[in-house]
Amino acid sequence: MIIKTLIKDLDPTVIEKFASQFRGTIILPAHKEYNGIRKVFNAMIDKHPGMIVRCVDVADVMHAVNFGRSFLVLHSTRHLSCQ
């Protein structure tokens, strides 16, 4: 059984290091726009992710996925080309 890590349980320096190597936007629950950003089109889904990342290029996508893998963080991806 693999135990997944929650973002809130990670050492803040780990997130800071990730952010320093990431060109896109990182949104954490304390961010003022978090609630509006986390919502999806289907109102029946009410998820509260520990971190939302908005990648600007392929390198960001690779970095975000590798971050999730390295720390066993449960992650999902969504492609929004029209934003």
Distance bins in CASP14 RR format, pairs under 12 A and 6 or more apart:
PFRMAT RR
TARGET T0000
AUTHOR 0000-0000-0000
RMODE 2
METHOD distances of the structure
MODEL  1
1 72 0 0 0 0 0 1 0 0 0 0 0
2 69 0 0 0 0 0 1 0 0 0 0 0
2 72 1 0 0 1 0 0 0 0 0 0 0
2 73 0 0 0 0 0 1 0 0 0 0 0
2 74 0 0 0 0 1 0 0 0 0 0 0
3 9 0 0 0 0 0 1 0 0 0 0 0
3 71 0 0 0 0 0 1 0 0 0 0 0
3 72 1 0 0 1 0 0 0 0 0 0 0
3 73 0 0 0 0 0 1 0 0 0 0 0
3 74 0 0 0 0 0 1 0 0 0 0 0
4 10 0 0 0 0 0 1 0 0 0 0 0
4 50 0 0 0 0 0 1 0 0 0 0 0
4 68 0 0 0 0 1 0 0 0 0 0 0
4 69 0 0 0 0 0 1 0 0 0 0 0
4 71 0 0 0 0 1 0 0 0 0 0 0
4 72 1 0 1 0 0 0 0 0 0 0 0
4 73 1 0 0 1 0 0 0 0 0 0 0
4 74 1 0 1 0 0 0 0 0 0 0 0
4 75 0 0 0 0 1 0 0 0 0 0 0
5 11 0 0 0 0 0 1 0 0 0 0 0
5 14 0 0 0 0 1 0 0 0 0 0 0
5 15 0 0 0 0 0 1 0 0 0 0 0
5 50 0 0 0 0 0 1 0 0 0 0 0
5 51 0 0 0 0 0 1 0 0 0 0 0
5 67 0 0 0 0 0 1 0 0 0 0 0
5 68 0 0 0 0 1 0 0 0 0 0 0
5 69 0 0 0 0 0 1 0 0 0 0 0
5 70 0 0 0 0 1 0 0 0 0 0 0
5 71 1 0 1 0 0 0 0 0 0 0 0
5 72 1 0 1 0 0 0 0 0 0 0 0
5 73 1 0 1 0 0 0 0 0 0 0 0
5 74 0 0 0 0 1 0 0 0 0 0 0
5 75 0 0 0 0 0 1 0 0 0 0 0
6 29 0 0 0 0 0 1 0 0 0 0 0
6 48 0 0 0 0 0 1 0 0 0 0 0
6 49 0 0 0 0 0 1 0 0 0 0 0
6 50 1 0 0 1 0 0 0 0 0 0 0
6 51 0 0 0 0 1 0 0 0 0 0 0
6 68 0 0 0 0 0 1 0 0 0 0 0
6 71 0 0 0 0 1 0 0 0 0 0 0
6 72 0 0 0 0 0 1 0 0 0 0 0
6 73 1 0 0 1 0 0 0 0 0 0 0
6 74 0 0 0 0 1 0 0 0 0 0 0
6 75 0 0 0 0 0 1 0 0 0 0 0
7 14 0 0 0 0 1 0 0 0 0 0 0
7 15 1 0 0 1 0 0 0 0 0 0 0
7 18 0 0 0 0 0 1 0 0 0 0 0
7 26 0 0 0 0 0 1 0 0 0 0 0
7 27 0 0 0 0 0 1 0 0 0 0 0
7 28 1 0 0 1 0 0 0 0 0 0 0
7 29 0 0 0 0 1 0 0 0 0 0 0
7 30 0 0 0 0 0 1 0 0 0 0 0
7 48 0 0 0 0 0 1 0 0 0 0 0
7 49 1 0 0 1 0 0 0 0 0 0 0
7 50 1 0 1 0 0 0 0 0 0 0 0
7 51 1 0 1 0 0 0 0 0 0 0 0
7 52 0 0 0 0 0 1 0 0 0 0 0
7 53 0 0 0 0 0 1 0 0 0 0 0
7 67 0 0 0 0 0 1 0 0 0 0 0
7 68 0 0 0 0 1 0 0 0 0 0 0
7 71 0 0 0 0 1 0 0 0 0 0 0
7 72 0 0 0 0 0 1 0 0 0 0 0
7 73 1 0 0 1 0 0 0 0 0 0 0
7 74 0 0 0 0 1 0 0 0 0 0 0
7 75 0 0 0 0 1 0 0 0 0 0 0
8 14 0 0 0 0 0 1 0 0 0 0 0
8 15 0 0 0 0 1 0 0 0 0 0 0
8 28 0 0 0 0 1 0 0 0 0 0 0
8 29 1 0 0 1 0 0 0 0 0 0 0
8 30 0 0 0 0 0 1 0 0 0 0 0
8 48 0 0 0 0 0 1 0 0 0 0 0
8 49 0 0 0 0 0 1 0 0 0 0 0
8 50 1 0 0 1 0 0 0 0 0 0 0
8 51 0 0 0 0 1 0 0 0 0 0 0
8 73 0 0 0 0 0 1 0 0 0 0 0
9 15 0 0 0 0 0 1 0 0 0 0 0
9 50 0 0 0 0 0 1 0 0 0 0 0
9 51 0 0 0 0 0 1 0 0 0 0 0
9 71 0 0 0 0 1 0 0 0 0 0 0
9 72 0 0 0 0 0 1 0 0 0 0 0
9 73 0 0 0 0 1 0 0 0 0 0 0
9 74 0 0 0 0 0 1 0 0 0 0 0
10 16 0 0 0 0 0 1 0 0 0 0 0
10 17 0 0 0 0 0 1 0 0 0 0 0
10 18 0 0 0 0 1 0 0 0 0 0 0
10 19 0 0 0 0 0 1 0 0 0 0 0
10 28 0 0 0 0 0 1 0 0 0 0 0
10 50 0 0 0 0 1 0 0 0 0 0 0
10 51 0 0 0 0 1 0 0 0 0 0 0
10 67 0 0 0 0 1 0 0 0 0 0 0
10 68 0 0 0 0 0 1 0 0 0 0 0
10 70 0 0 0 0 0 1 0 0 0 0 0
10 71 1 0 0 1 0 0 0 0 0 0 0
10 72 0 0 0 0 0 1 0 0 0 0 0
10 73 1 0 0 1 0 0 0 0 0 0 0
11 17 0 0 0 0 1 0 0 0 0 0 0
11 18 0 0 0 0 0 1 0 0 0 0 0
11 71 0 0 0 0 1 0 0 0 0 0 0
12 18 0 0 0 0 0 1 0 0 0 0 0
12 19 0 0 0 0 0 1 0 0 0 0 0
12 28 0 0 0 0 0 1 0 0 0 0 0
12 30 0 0 0 0 0 1 0 0 0 0 0
13 19 0 0 0 0 0 1 0 0 0 0 0
13 20 0 0 0 0 0 1 0 0 0 0 0
14 20 0 0 0 0 0 1 0 0 0 0 0
14 21 0 0 0 0 0 1 0 0 0 0 0
14 51 0 0 0 0 0 1 0 0 0 0 0
14 67 0 0 0 0 1 0 0 0 0 0 0
14 68 0 0 0 0 0 1 0 0 0 0 0
14 70 0 0 0 0 1 0 0 0 0 0 0
14 71 1 0 0 1 0 0 0 0 0 0 0
14 73 0 0 0 0 0 1 0 0 0 0 0
15 21 0 0 0 0 0 1 0 0 0 0 0
15 22 0 0 0 0 0 1 0 0 0 0 0
15 26 1 0 0 1 0 0 0 0 0 0 0
15 27 0 0 0 0 0 1 0 0 0 0 0
15 28 1 0 0 1 0 0 0 0 0 0 0
15 30 0 0 0 0 0 1 0 0 0 0 0
15 50 0 0 0 0 0 1 0 0 0 0 0
15 51 1 0 0 1 0 0 0 0 0 0 0
15 53 0 0 0 0 0 1 0 0 0 0 0
15 67 0 0 0 0 1 0 0 0 0 0 0
15 68 0 0 0 0 0 1 0 0 0 0 0
15 71 0 0 0 0 1 0 0 0 0 0 0
15 73 0 0 0 0 0 1 0 0 0 0 0
16 22 0 0 0 0 0 1 0 0 0 0 0
16 26 0 0 0 0 0 1 0 0 0 0 0
16 28 0 0 0 0 0 1 0 0 0 0 0
17 26 0 0 0 0 0 1 0 0 0 0 0
17 63 0 0 0 0 0 1 0 0 0 0 0
17 67 0 0 0 0 1 0 0 0 0 0 0
17 70 0 0 0 0 0 1 0 0 0 0 0
17 71 0 0 0 0 0 1 0 0 0 0 0
18 24 0 0 0 0 0 1 0 0 0 0 0
18 26 1 0 0 1 0 0 0 0 0 0 0
18 28 0 0 0 0 0 1 0 0 0 0 0
18 51 0 0 0 0 1 0 0 0 0 0 0
18 53 0 0 0 0 1 0 0 0 0 0 0
18 60 0 0 0 0 0 1 0 0 0 0 0
18 63 1 0 0 1 0 0 0 0 0 0 0
18 64 0 0 0 0 1 0 0 0 0 0 0
18 65 0 0 0 0 0 1 0 0 0 0 0
18 66 0 0 0 0 1 0 0 0 0 0 0
18 67 1 0 1 0 0 0 0 0 0 0 0
18 68 0 0 0 0 1 0 0 0 0 0 0
18 70 0 0 0 0 1 0 0 0 0 0 0
18 71 0 0 0 0 1 0 0 0 0 0 0
18 73 0 0 0 0 0 1 0 0 0 0 0
19 25 0 0 0 0 1 0 0 0 0 0 0
19 26 1 0 1 0 0 0 0 0 0 0 0
19 27 0 0 0 0 0 1 0 0 0 0 0
19 28 0 0 0 0 1 0 0 0 0 0 0
19 51 0 0 0 0 1 0 0 0 0 0 0
19 53 0 0 0 0 1 0 0 0 0 0 0
19 60 0 0 0 0 0 1 0 0 0 0 0
19 63 0 0 0 0 0 1 0 0 0 0 0
19 64 0 0 0 0 0 1 0 0 0 0 0
19 67 0 0 0 0 0 1 0 0 0 0 0
20 26 0 0 0 0 0 1 0 0 0 0 0
20 63 0 0 0 0 0 1 0 0 0 0 0
20 67 0 0 0 0 0 1 0 0 0 0 0
21 53 0 0 0 0 0 1 0 0 0 0 0
21 59 0 0 0 0 1 0 0 0 0 0 0
21 60 0 0 0 0 1 0 0 0 0 0 0
21 62 0 0 0 0 0 1 0 0 0 0 0
21 63 1 0 0 1 0 0 0 0 0 0 0
21 64 0 0 0 0 0 1 0 0 0 0 0
21 66 0 0 0 0 0 1 0 0 0 0 0
21 67 0 0 0 0 1 0 0 0 0 0 0
22 51 0 0 0 0 0 1 0 0 0 0 0
22 53 1 0 0 1 0 0 0 0 0 0 0
22 54 0 0 0 0 1 0 0 0 0 0 0
22 55 0 0 0 0 1 0 0 0 0 0 0
22 56 0 0 0 0 1 0 0 0 0 0 0
22 57 0 0 0 0 0 1 0 0 0 0 0
22 59 0 0 0 0 1 0 0 0 0 0 0
22 60 1 0 1 0 0 0 0 0 0 0 0
22 61 0 0 0 0 0 1 0 0 0 0 0
22 62 0 0 0 0 0 1 0 0 0 0 0
22 63 1 0 1 0 0 0 0 0 0 0 0
22 64 1 0 0 1 0 0 0 0 0 0 0
22 65 0 0 0 0 0 1 0 0 0 0 0
22 66 0 0 0 0 0 1 0 0 0 0 0
22 67 0 0 0 0 1 0 0 0 0 0 0
23 53 0 0 0 0 0 1 0 0 0 0 0
23 54 0 0 0 0 1 0 0 0 0 0 0
23 55 1 0 0 1 0 0 0 0 0 0 0
23 56 1 0 1 0 0 0 0 0 0 0 0
23 57 1 0 0 1 0 0 0 0 0 0 0
23 58 0 0 0 0 0 1 0 0 0 0 0
23 59 1 0 0 1 0 0 0 0 0 0 0
23 60 1 0 1 0 0 0 0 0 0 0 0
23 61 0 0 0 0 0 1 0 0 0 0 0
23 62 0 0 0 0 0 1 0 0 0 0 0
23 63 0 0 0 0 1 0 0 0 0 0 0
23 64 0 0 0 0 0 1 0 0 0 0 0
24 52 0 0 0 0 0 1 0 0 0 0 0
24 53 1 0 0 1 0 0 0 0 0 0 0
24 54 1 0 1 0 0 0 0 0 0 0 0
24 55 1 0 0 1 0 0 0 0 0 0 0
24 56 1 0 1 0 0 0 0 0 0 0 0
24 57 0 0 0 0 1 0 0 0 0 0 0
24 59 0 0 0 0 0 1 0 0 0 0 0
24 60 1 0 1 0 0 0 0 0 0 0 0
24 61 0 0 0 0 0 1 0 0 0 0 0
24 63 0 0 0 0 1 0 0 0 0 0 0
24 64 0 0 0 0 1 0 0 0 0 0 0
25 31 0 0 0 0 1 0 0 0 0 0 0
25 33 0 0 0 0 1 0 0 0 0 0 0
25 34 0 0 0 0 0 1 0 0 0 0 0
25 37 0 0 0 0 1 0 0 0 0 0 0
25 51 0 0 0 0 0 1 0 0 0 0 0
25 52 0 0 0 0 1 0 0 0 0 0 0
25 53 1 0 0 1 0 0 0 0 0 0 0
25 54 1 0 1 0 0 0 0 0 0 0 0
25 55 0 0 0 0 1 0 0 0 0 0 0
25 56 0 0 0 0 1 0 0 0 0 0 0
25 60 0 0 0 0 1 0 0 0 0 0 0
25 64 0 0 0 0 0 1 0 0 0 0 0
25 83 0 0 0 0 0 1 0 0 0 0 0
26 34 0 0 0 0 0 1 0 0 0 0 0
26 37 0 0 0 0 0 1 0 0 0 0 0
26 49 0 0 0 0 0 1 0 0 0 0 0
26 50 0 0 0 0 0 1 0 0 0 0 0
26 51 1 0 0 1 0 0 0 0 0 0 0
26 52 1 0 0 1 0 0 0 0 0 0 0
26 53 1 0 1 0 0 0 0 0 0 0 0
26 54 1 0 0 1 0 0 0 0 0 0 0
26 55 0 0 0 0 0 1 0 0 0 0 0
26 56 0 0 0 0 0 1 0 0 0 0 0
26 60 0 0 0 0 0 1 0 0 0 0 0
26 63 0 0 0 0 0 1 0 0 0 0 0
26 64 0 0 0 0 1 0 0 0 0 0 0
26 67 0 0 0 0 0 1 0 0 0 0 0
27 33 1 0 0 1 0 0 0 0 0 0 0
27 34 1 0 1 0 0 0 0 0 0 0 0
27 35 0 0 0 0 0 1 0 0 0 0 0
27 36 0 0 0 0 1 0 0 0 0 0 0
27 37 1 0 1 0 0 0 0 0 0 0 0
27 38 1 0 0 1 0 0 0 0 0 0 0
27 48 0 0 0 0 0 1 0 0 0 0 0
27 49 0 0 0 0 1 0 0 0 0 0 0
27 50 0 0 0 0 1 0 0 0 0 0 0
27 51 1 0 0 1 0 0 0 0 0 0 0
27 52 1 0 1 0 0 0 0 0 0 0 0
27 53 1 0 0 1 0 0 0 0 0 0 0
27 54 1 0 0 1 0 0 0 0 0 0 0
28 34 1 0 0 1 0 0 0 0 0 0 0
28 37 0 0 0 0 0 1 0 0 0 0 0
28 38 0 0 0 0 0 1 0 0 0 0 0
28 48 0 0 0 0 0 1 0 0 0 0 0
28 49 0 0 0 0 1 0 0 0 0 0 0
28 50 1 0 0 1 0 0 0 0 0 0 0
28 51 1 0 1 0 0 0 0 0 0 0 0
28 52 1 0 0 1 0 0 0 0 0 0 0
28 53 0 0 0 0 0 1 0 0 0 0 0
29 35 0 0 0 0 1 0 0 0 0 0 0
29 36 0 0 0 0 0 1 0 0 0 0 0
29 37 0 0 0 0 0 1 0 0 0 0 0
29 38 0 0 0 0 1 0 0 0 0 0 0
29 47 0 0 0 0 0 1 0 0 0 0 0
29 48 1 0 0 1 0 0 0 0 0 0 0
29 49 0 0 0 0 1 0 0 0 0 0 0
29 50 1 0 0 1 0 0 0 0 0 0 0
29 51 0 0 0 0 1 0 0 0 0 0 0
29 52 0 0 0 0 1 0 0 0 0 0 0
30 50 0 0 0 0 0 1 0 0 0 0 0
30 51 0 0 0 0 0 1 0 0 0 0 0
31 37 1 0 0 1 0 0 0 0 0 0 0
31 38 0 0 0 0 1 0 0 0 0 0 0
31 49 0 0 0 0 0 1 0 0 0 0 0
31 50 0 0 0 0 0 1 0 0 0 0 0
31 51 0 0 0 0 1 0 0 0 0 0 0
31 52 0 0 0 0 1 0 0 0 0 0 0
31 53 0 0 0 0 0 1 0 0 0 0 0
31 54 0 0 0 0 0 1 0 0 0 0 0
33 39 0 0 0 0 0 1 0 0 0 0 0
33 52 0 0 0 0 1 0 0 0 0 0 0
33 54 0 0 0 0 0 1 0 0 0 0 0
34 47 0 0 0 0 0 1 0 0 0 0 0
34 48 0 0 0 0 1 0 0 0 0 0 0
34 49 0 0 0 0 1 0 0 0 0 0 0
34 50 0 0 0 0 1 0 0 0 0 0 0
34 51 0 0 0 0 1 0 0 0 0 0 0
34 52 1 0 0 1 0 0 0 0 0 0 0
35 46 0 0 0 0 0 1 0 0 0 0 0
35 47 0 0 0 0 0 1 0 0 0 0 0
35 48 0 0 0 0 1 0 0 0 0 0 0
35 49 0 0 0 0 0 1 0 0 0 0 0
35 52 0 0 0 0 0 1 0 0 0 0 0
36 46 0 0 0 0 0 1 0 0 0 0 0
36 48 0 0 0 0 0 1 0 0 0 0 0
36 52 0 0 0 0 0 1 0 0 0 0 0
37 47 0 0 0 0 0 1 0 0 0 0 0
37 48 0 0 0 0 0 1 0 0 0 0 0
37 49 0 0 0 0 1 0 0 0 0 0 0
37 50 0 0 0 0 0 1 0 0 0 0 0
37 51 0 0 0 0 0 1 0 0 0 0 0
37 52 1 0 1 0 0 0 0 0 0 0 0
37 53 0 0 0 0 0 1 0 0 0 0 0
37 54 0 0 0 0 1 0 0 0 0 0 0
37 78 0 0 0 0 0 1 0 0 0 0 0
37 80 0 0 0 0 0 1 0 0 0 0 0
37 83 0 0 0 0 0 1 0 0 0 0 0
38 45 0 0 0 0 1 0 0 0 0 0 0
38 46 0 0 0 0 1 0 0 0 0 0 0
38 47 1 0 0 1 0 0 0 0 0 0 0
38 48 1 0 0 1 0 0 0 0 0 0 0
38 49 1 0 0 1 0 0 0 0 0 0 0
38 50 0 0 0 0 1 0 0 0 0 0 0
38 51 0 0 0 0 0 1 0 0 0 0 0
38 52 1 0 0 1 0 0 0 0 0 0 0
38 54 0 0 0 0 0 1 0 0 0 0 0
38 78 0 0 0 0 0 1 0 0 0 0 0
39 45 0 0 0 0 1 0 0 0 0 0 0
39 46 0 0 0 0 1 0 0 0 0 0 0
39 47 0 0 0 0 1 0 0 0 0 0 0
39 48 0 0 0 0 0 1 0 0 0 0 0
39 49 0 0 0 0 0 1 0 0 0 0 0
39 52 0 0 0 0 0 1 0 0 0 0 0
40 46 0 0 0 0 1 0 0 0 0 0 0
40 47 1 0 0 1 0 0 0 0 0 0 0
40 48 0 0 0 0 0 1 0 0 0 0 0
40 49 0 0 0 0 0 1 0 0 0 0 0
40 52 0 0 0 0 0 1 0 0 0 0 0
40 76 0 0 0 0 0 1 0 0 0 0 0
40 78 0 0 0 0 1 0 0 0 0 0 0
40 80 0 0 0 0 0 1 0 0 0 0 0
41 78 0 0 0 0 0 1 0 0 0 0 0
41 80 0 0 0 0 0 1 0 0 0 0 0
45 76 0 0 0 0 0 1 0 0 0 0 0
45 78 0 0 0 0 0 1 0 0 0 0 0
47 74 0 0 0 0 0 1 0 0 0 0 0
47 76 0 0 0 0 1 0 0 0 0 0 0
47 78 0 0 0 0 0 1 0 0 0 0 0
49 73 0 0 0 0 0 1 0 0 0 0 0
49 74 0 0 0 0 1 0 0 0 0 0 0
49 75 0 0 0 0 1 0 0 0 0 0 0
49 76 0 0 0 0 1 0 0 0 0 0 0
49 77 0 0 0 0 0 1 0 0 0 0 0
49 78 0 0 0 0 0 1 0 0 0 0 0
50 68 0 0 0 0 0 1 0 0 0 0 0
50 73 0 0 0 0 1 0 0 0 0 0 0
50 74 0 0 0 0 1 0 0 0 0 0 0
50 75 0 0 0 0 0 1 0 0 0 0 0
50 76 0 0 0 0 0 1 0 0 0 0 0
51 64 0 0 0 0 1 0 0 0 0 0 0
51 67 0 0 0 0 1 0 0 0 0 0 0
51 68 0 0 0 0 1 0 0 0 0 0 0
51 71 0 0 0 0 0 1 0 0 0 0 0
51 73 0 0 0 0 1 0 0 0 0 0 0
51 74 0 0 0 0 0 1 0 0 0 0 0
51 75 0 0 0 0 1 0 0 0 0 0 0
51 76 0 0 0 0 0 1 0 0 0 0 0
52 64 0 0 0 0 0 1 0 0 0 0 0
52 75 0 0 0 0 0 1 0 0 0 0 0
52 76 0 0 0 0 0 1 0 0 0 0 0
52 77 0 0 0 0 0 1 0 0 0 0 0
52 78 0 0 0 0 1 0 0 0 0 0 0
52 80 0 0 0 0 0 1 0 0 0 0 0
53 60 1 0 0 1 0 0 0 0 0 0 0
53 61 0 0 0 0 1 0 0 0 0 0 0
53 62 0 0 0 0 0 1 0 0 0 0 0
53 63 0 0 0 0 1 0 0 0 0 0 0
53 64 1 0 1 0 0 0 0 0 0 0 0
53 65 0 0 0 0 1 0 0 0 0 0 0
53 66 0 0 0 0 0 1 0 0 0 0 0
53 67 0 0 0 0 1 0 0 0 0 0 0
53 68 0 0 0 0 0 1 0 0 0 0 0
53 73 0 0 0 0 0 1 0 0 0 0 0
53 75 0 0 0 0 1 0 0 0 0 0 0
53 76 0 0 0 0 0 1 0 0 0 0 0
53 77 0 0 0 0 1 0 0 0 0 0 0
53 78 0 0 0 0 0 1 0 0 0 0 0
54 60 0 0 0 0 1 0 0 0 0 0 0
54 61 0 0 0 0 0 1 0 0 0 0 0
54 64 0 0 0 0 1 0 0 0 0 0 0
54 77 0 0 0 0 0 1 0 0 0 0 0
54 78 0 0 0 0 0 1 0 0 0 0 0
54 79 0 0 0 0 0 1 0 0 0 0 0
54 80 0 0 0 0 1 0 0 0 0 0 0
54 83 0 0 0 0 1 0 0 0 0 0 0
55 61 1 0 1 0 0 0 0 0 0 0 0
55 62 0 0 0 0 1 0 0 0 0 0 0
55 63 0 0 0 0 1 0 0 0 0 0 0
55 64 1 0 0 1 0 0 0 0 0 0 0
55 65 0 0 0 0 1 0 0 0 0 0 0
55 67 0 0 0 0 0 1 0 0 0 0 0
55 77 0 0 0 0 1 0 0 0 0 0 0
55 78 0 0 0 0 0 1 0 0 0 0 0
55 79 0 0 0 0 1 0 0 0 0 0 0
55 80 0 0 0 0 0 1 0 0 0 0 0
55 81 0 0 0 0 0 1 0 0 0 0 0
55 83 0 0 0 0 0 1 0 0 0 0 0
56 63 0 0 0 0 0 1 0 0 0 0 0
56 64 0 0 0 0 0 1 0 0 0 0 0
56 83 0 0 0 0 0 1 0 0 0 0 0
57 63 0 0 0 0 1 0 0 0 0 0 0
57 64 0 0 0 0 0 1 0 0 0 0 0
58 64 0 0 0 0 0 1 0 0 0 0 0
58 65 0 0 0 0 0 1 0 0 0 0 0
59 65 0 0 0 0 0 1 0 0 0 0 0
59 66 0 0 0 0 0 1 0 0 0 0 0
60 66 0 0 0 0 0 1 0 0 0 0 0
60 67 0 0 0 0 0 1 0 0 0 0 0
60 77 0 0 0 0 0 1 0 0 0 0 0
61 67 0 0 0 0 0 1 0 0 0 0 0
61 68 0 0 0 0 0 1 0 0 0 0 0
61 75 0 0 0 0 0 1 0 0 0 0 0
61 77 1 0 0 1 0 0 0 0 0 0 0
61 78 0 0 0 0 0 1 0 0 0 0 0
61 79 0 0 0 0 1 0 0 0 0 0 0
62 68 0 0 0 0 0 1 0 0 0 0 0
62 69 0 0 0 0 0 1 0 0 0 0 0
62 77 0 0 0 0 0 1 0 0 0 0 0
63 69 0 0 0 0 0 1 0 0 0 0 0
63 70 0 0 0 0 0 1 0 0 0 0 0
64 70 0 0 0 0 0 1 0 0 0 0 0
64 71 0 0 0 0 0 1 0 0 0 0 0
64 73 0 0 0 0 1 0 0 0 0 0 0
64 75 1 0 0 1 0 0 0 0 0 0 0
64 76 0 0 0 0 0 1 0 0 0 0 0
64 77 0 0 0 0 1 0 0 0 0 0 0
64 78 0 0 0 0 0 1 0 0 0 0 0
65 71 0 0 0 0 0 1 0 0 0 0 0
65 73 0 0 0 0 0 1 0 0 0 0 0
65 75 1 0 0 1 0 0 0 0 0 0 0
65 76 0 0 0 0 0 1 0 0 0 0 0
65 77 1 0 0 1 0 0 0 0 0 0 0
66 73 0 0 0 0 0 1 0 0 0 0 0
66 75 0 0 0 0 0 1 0 0 0 0 0
67 73 1 0 0 1 0 0 0 0 0 0 0
67 75 0 0 0 0 1 0 0 0 0 0 0
68 74 0 0 0 0 1 0 0 0 0 0 0
68 75 1 0 1 0 0 0 0 0 0 0 0
68 76 0 0 0 0 0 1 0 0 0 0 0
68 77 0 0 0 0 0 1 0 0 0 0 0
69 75 0 0 0 0 1 0 0 0 0 0 0
END
